[in-house]
Amino acid sequence: MNPIQDFADAPQRDEGYFRHNNAFAQEFYNFKEEESDWRQFFVKKPMENGILSKTYRIEHEEGLAYQVVGNAEVPRAEDVSKEFTVYLHRNATGYRIDDDQRLMHADEPGYEAKKMRRAMERLLKKENIDIMNVMLRAVQTVTQIPSGSSFDVECVADTVAAMIENAKQGPRVLSIEPDVIIMPYQMFVELQKDPNFQYVPEIYQNILLEAKIKSGGNRGIRHGETGQIVAGLRIVIANELTNTAIVLDSTKEALWLHEARAPIVTKYRDDEHITDVVDIRHDTQAVCVFPECLGAIKK
């Protein structure tokens, strides 16, 4: 059973008939989880449907225990805390097919399912860009590669060292261990030219062979995990980035993704315009609670 195909082929007569189609809403959520190169780095924070804002309290422990003499008072410490409010972004897209279009594509199997798939991809792309922009705004350590210089292993290692030092110097002492670098495909290709990069082509080739083939194409998708390591960081390719790599410590739960518990999918008939309409909405918002955990390398 293909939920996307089933949904696309179902009759469109009553407005809102599919509003509570939980089976398809879950299918769409699974699609975002599987296809996103960014979601894996974020702690999911579900919010009730219809609730577009929520206030959170985050606590951070600081300080040391102290040696006391005799019956001296025991020193006590309180966690440092802060509050912040998150407002969800109402991301939405959709498509429409009039009766003439349906007749023109009557001999094309899965025509509407393809329209639905492209709508889902548009919504995922919007979320990915929002997530990327949050990460780029949060970075505290930035390495600028001089004009004419190359993106190489030394540059990555220097950025990691600078991030660790920066986290120790801030208002709150944070011990970090960067473990991931996210980069666009063109920077990954440039990195391969560095003789100090222990590139293992067989690993990447195997990933490409096992990758899904894009609809209508004959080439593996060059994004996501590469299986490669540089300066102790696992390499992930995300093509939303341009001439910038993001280094992060993914173990500190520095990034939160707030989202409505389920997407809302509505399918209805617009009789006035003899058109079938589908709208998809999923409210999300990413935030960074520990910016010390992020750094950037820019060309």
C-alpha positions, 0 to 999 in steps of 0.5 A: 500500500502506498499512502501517497498514491492512495491519498492522491487517488481518493475522490475529492468532494467534501472540503476538509474530508481528509483533515484528520487523515492521520495515516497520511499525516504520519506518512508525511512526517516519516518522509520528513524524518527520512529525507532531511539531512538536518533533523537528526541534529535536533531534539524534537519538542512536540507542541499541541496542534493549534498552539503556536507559541510556548515558553521554556525554561532551561537550566545550566549548572556552573561552579565547583564544590569547595573544601570546608574547614571544621563546622563551616557552612556548606556552600550551596549553588543554584543552577543558572536558568533562563526562559525563552519563548518559541513561536512556530512558523506556519509553513504551508504549500499545496497544489491544484489540478483542474479537470482539463489537466486531469484529462490531459494526464489521464494516461500518466500513472501516478500523476497526482501522486507526483504532484503530492510528492513535489509539494512534500519536497517543497515543504521539507526544503522550506524547513531545511532552509529555516533550520540552516539559517538558525544554525548559521545565526547561532555560530560563535566561532567563524573561520574565514578562508583567505581568498585563493586558499583551499578548504583543507584538513588544517582549516577544519582542525583549527576551527575545532580547536577554536570552538573548544577554547571559545566555549571555555572563555564564555560567561558559562564554562562549557566543555564541548567535543565537536563531532560533526561537520556539515558541508555542501558537496562542492566543499567536500570535493575540494577537501578530497584534494588535500593529501592530508585528508584520508579519503576512502572512495570505496565508502562514498561509492558504496553510499552512492550505489545504495542511494535512492535514484531521483525520479526520472534520473539515473544518478544517486543523491549526493547528500546526507552521510558520507561515511568519511571522517576529517579531524575527528568529525563525521562528514554530512553533505547538505546542499542547502549550504553555499561556501560554508561548512558548519561544525557542531557538537551534536551530543550536547542537545544544543539544537531544539526543533519545535513542531506541531504534533502532526501535519495538517493535510486538507483535500477538497473540491473547488467547484467554482473553478472545477479544480481539486485542491490539496493544502499541506501545513506543518508548523515548525521552528528550530532554536539553538540553546547552546550557541557555543556548540556551533562553528562555521568555516566560510570561503 
